[in-house]
Amino acid sequence: MSSIGTMQYLSAISVHRFLLRAAHSAGTVFAWILIFHALYYSGETAGGALICTAFAYMLSQMVAFFLTPLTAMNLGNGTQRSILFATLALSVAYLWLAGSSIGIFGAGVSNLWVGIAGFVVLSGVYRAFYWIPYKAANGSLPTPQTNYLFEIFLTLM
């Protein structure tokens, strides 16, 4: 591959990655705000709702941490499957949270916790499946200059 072809490939992948991650990040930020809002209006104090939301976010990161080695083993089947599973997990996480907010799992505060627990686990699964394919796809190509602060910000979403 020529250097011009390599740069076009890198820029196309970078733009795709940025747009996909920005859209997923915006939806995820909204979901975490919705979780805080739901906890606050279920009777928690503002501090208690913030602590519960932060704890749920931490659990989601832990799920991603523990599942990442398993998702890396899945790369033998190609990166498309991993991205597909990641997008499917995030879609189901959003549907799970929406379903609990409209009362599909039942009424009351316990319904809220079922929705939060499902969202926490599935968003962790999304993170575990999502970032590995980009690392594998970019491993053999020269890496473009990246803004690490921006990458950390998008990762934490």
The 8 nearest C-alpha neighbors of each residue, nearest first, counted from 0:
[[1, 4, 5, 2, 3, 8, 6, 140],
 [2, 0, 4, 3, 5, 6, 7, 8],
 [1, 3, 5, 4, 6, 0, 7, 8],
 [4, 2, 6, 5, 1, 7, 0, 8],
 [5, 3, 7, 1, 2, 6, 0, 8],
 [4, 6, 2, 8, 3, 7, 9, 1],
 [5, 7, 9, 3, 8, 4, 10, 2],
 [8, 6, 4, 10, 9, 5, 11, 3],
 [9, 7, 5, 11, 6, 10, 4, 12],
 [10, 8, 6, 12, 7, 11, 13, 5],
 [9, 11, 13, 7, 12, 8, 14, 6],
 [12, 10, 8, 14, 13, 9, 7, 15],
 [13, 11, 15, 9, 10, 14, 16, 8],
 [12, 14, 10, 16, 11, 15, 9, 17],
 [15, 13, 17, 11, 16, 12, 10, 18],
 [16, 14, 12, 18, 17, 13, 19, 11],
 [15, 17, 13, 19, 14, 18, 12, 20],
 [16, 18, 14, 20, 15, 19, 21, 13],
 [19, 17, 21, 15, 20, 16, 14, 22],
 [20, 18, 16, 22, 21, 17, 15, 23],
 [19, 21, 23, 17, 22, 18, 24, 16],
 [22, 20, 24, 18, 19, 23, 17, 25],
 [23, 21, 25, 19, 24, 20, 18, 26],
 [22, 24, 20, 26, 25, 21, 27, 19],
 [25, 23, 21, 27, 156, 22, 26, 20],
 [24, 26, 28, 22, 27, 23, 21, 29],
 [27, 25, 29, 23, 24, 28, 30, 22],
 [26, 28, 30, 24, 29, 25, 23, 31],
 [29, 27, 25, 31, 30, 26, 24, 32],
 [28, 30, 32, 26, 27, 31, 33, 25],
 [29, 31, 33, 27, 28, 32, 34, 26],
 [32, 30, 34, 28, 33, 29, 27, 35],
 [33, 31, 35, 29, 34, 30, 36, 28],
 [32, 34, 30, 36, 31, 35, 37, 29],
 [35, 33, 31, 37, 32, 36, 38, 30],
 [34, 36, 32, 38, 33, 37, 48, 52],
 [37, 35, 33, 39, 34, 38, 32, 40],
 [38, 36, 34, 40, 39, 35, 33, 41],
 [39, 37, 41, 35, 48, 36, 40, 43],
 [38, 40, 43, 36, 48, 37, 41, 42],
 [41, 39, 37, 42, 38, 36, 43, 44],
 [42, 40, 38, 39, 43, 37, 108, 36],
 [43, 41, 40, 39, 44, 38, 48, 37],
 [44, 42, 39, 48, 47, 38, 41, 45],
 [43, 45, 47, 46, 48, 39, 42, 49],
 [44, 46, 48, 47, 39, 49, 43, 35],
 [47, 45, 49, 44, 48, 50, 43, 51],
 [46, 48, 44, 50, 49, 45, 43, 51],
 [49, 47, 51, 45, 39, 38, 46, 50],
 [48, 50, 46, 52, 47, 51, 53, 45],
 [49, 51, 53, 47, 52, 48, 54, 46],
 [52, 50, 54, 48, 53, 49, 47, 55],
 [51, 53, 55, 49, 54, 50, 35, 48],
 [54, 52, 56, 50, 55, 51, 49, 57],
 [53, 55, 57, 51, 56, 52, 50, 58],
 [56, 54, 58, 52, 57, 53, 51, 59],
 [57, 55, 59, 53, 54, 58, 52, 60],
 [56, 58, 54, 60, 59, 55, 53, 61],
 [59, 57, 61, 55, 60, 56, 62, 54],
 [58, 60, 123, 119, 56, 62, 57, 61],
 [59, 61, 63, 57, 58, 62, 123, 64],
 [62, 60, 64, 58, 63, 59, 65, 57],
 [63, 61, 123, 59, 65, 64, 60, 66],
 [64, 62, 123, 127, 60, 66, 61, 65],
 [63, 65, 61, 62, 67, 66, 60, 127],
 [64, 66, 62, 63, 67, 61, 68, 69],
 [67, 65, 63, 69, 68, 64, 127, 62],
 [66, 68, 127, 70, 69, 64, 65, 63],
 [69, 67, 71, 70, 66, 72, 65, 64],
 [70, 68, 72, 66, 67, 71, 73, 65],
 [69, 71, 73, 67, 72, 68, 128, 66],
 [70, 72, 68, 73, 69, 74, 67, 131],
 [71, 73, 69, 70, 74, 68, 75, 67],
 [74, 72, 70, 71, 75, 76, 69, 81],
 [75, 73, 77, 76, 72, 71, 78, 70],
 [74, 76, 73, 77, 72, 78, 71, 80],
 [75, 77, 74, 73, 78, 80, 79, 81],
 [78, 76, 74, 75, 79, 80, 81, 73],
 [77, 79, 132, 81, 80, 74, 82, 76],
 [80, 78, 82, 81, 77, 83, 132, 76],
 [79, 81, 83, 78, 82, 84, 77, 76],
 [80, 82, 84, 78, 83, 79, 128, 85],
 [83, 81, 85, 79, 84, 80, 129, 86],
 [82, 84, 80, 86, 81, 85, 87, 79],
 [85, 83, 87, 81, 82, 86, 88, 80],
 [86, 84, 125, 82, 128, 88, 129, 83],
 [85, 87, 89, 83, 88, 84, 90, 82],
 [86, 88, 84, 90, 85, 89, 83, 91],
 [89, 87, 85, 91, 125, 86, 90, 121],
 [88, 90, 92, 86, 91, 87, 125, 122],
 [91, 89, 87, 93, 92, 88, 86, 94],
 [90, 92, 94, 88, 93, 89, 95, 87],
 [93, 91, 118, 89, 95, 121, 90, 94],
 [92, 94, 96, 90, 91, 95, 97, 89],
 [95, 93, 91, 97, 92, 96, 98, 90],
 [96, 94, 92, 98, 93, 97, 91, 114],
 [97, 95, 114, 93, 99, 98, 94, 118],
 [98, 96, 94, 100, 99, 95, 93, 101],
 [99, 97, 95, 103, 101, 96, 100, 94],
 [98, 100, 114, 102, 96, 97, 101, 103],
 [99, 101, 97, 98, 102, 96, 111, 114],
 [102, 100, 98, 99, 103, 97, 104, 106],
 [101, 103, 99, 105, 104, 100, 106, 98],
 [102, 104, 98, 105, 99, 101, 100, 106],
 [105, 103, 102, 110, 99, 106, 98, 113],
 [106, 104, 102, 103, 110, 107, 99, 109],
 [105, 107, 102, 110, 108, 104, 109, 103],
 [108, 106, 109, 110, 105, 111, 102, 41],
 [107, 109, 111, 110, 112, 41, 106, 38],
 [108, 110, 112, 111, 107, 113, 106, 105],
 [111, 109, 113, 108, 112, 107, 105, 104],
 [110, 112, 108, 114, 109, 113, 99, 115],
 [111, 113, 115, 109, 114, 110, 116, 108],
 [114, 112, 110, 116, 111, 115, 117, 109],
 [115, 113, 96, 99, 111, 117, 112, 116],
 [114, 116, 112, 118, 117, 113, 119, 111],
 [117, 115, 119, 113, 118, 114, 112, 120],
 [118, 116, 114, 120, 119, 115, 121, 113],
 [117, 119, 92, 115, 121, 116, 120, 122],
 [120, 118, 59, 116, 122, 117, 121, 115],
 [119, 121, 123, 117, 118, 122, 59, 116],
 [122, 120, 124, 92, 118, 123, 88, 119],
 [121, 123, 125, 124, 119, 120, 89, 118],
 [124, 122, 63, 59, 62, 126, 120, 121],
 [123, 125, 121, 127, 122, 126, 63, 128],
 [126, 124, 85, 122, 123, 128, 88, 127],
 [127, 125, 129, 123, 124, 128, 63, 122],
 [126, 128, 63, 67, 124, 125, 129, 66],
 [129, 127, 85, 125, 81, 126, 70, 130],
 [130, 128, 126, 85, 82, 127, 131, 125],
 [129, 131, 133, 132, 128, 126, 127, 134],
 [130, 132, 134, 133, 129, 135, 128, 71],
 [133, 131, 78, 135, 134, 130, 136, 129],
 [134, 132, 136, 135, 131, 130, 137, 129],
 [133, 135, 131, 137, 132, 136, 138, 130],
 [134, 136, 132, 138, 133, 137, 131, 78],
 [137, 135, 133, 134, 138, 132, 139, 78],
 [138, 136, 134, 140, 135, 139, 133, 142],
 [137, 139, 135, 136, 140, 134, 141, 142],
 [140, 138, 137, 141, 136, 135, 142, 134],
 [141, 139, 137, 138, 142, 5, 136, 9],
 [140, 142, 143, 139, 137, 138, 5, 9],
 [141, 143, 140, 144, 137, 138, 9, 145],
 [144, 142, 145, 141, 9, 10, 6, 13],
 [143, 145, 142, 146, 147, 141, 9, 13],
 [146, 144, 147, 143, 150, 142, 149, 148],
 [145, 147, 149, 148, 150, 144, 151, 143],
 [148, 146, 150, 149, 145, 151, 152, 144],
 [147, 149, 151, 150, 146, 152, 153, 145],
 [148, 150, 152, 147, 146, 151, 153, 145],
 [151, 149, 147, 153, 152, 148, 154, 146],
 [152, 150, 154, 148, 149, 153, 147, 155],
 [151, 153, 149, 155, 150, 154, 148, 156],
 [154, 152, 150, 156, 151, 155, 149, 24],
 [155, 153, 151, 156, 152, 150, 24, 149],
 [156, 154, 152, 153, 151, 150, 24, 60],
 [155, 24, 153, 154, 28, 27, 152, 25]]
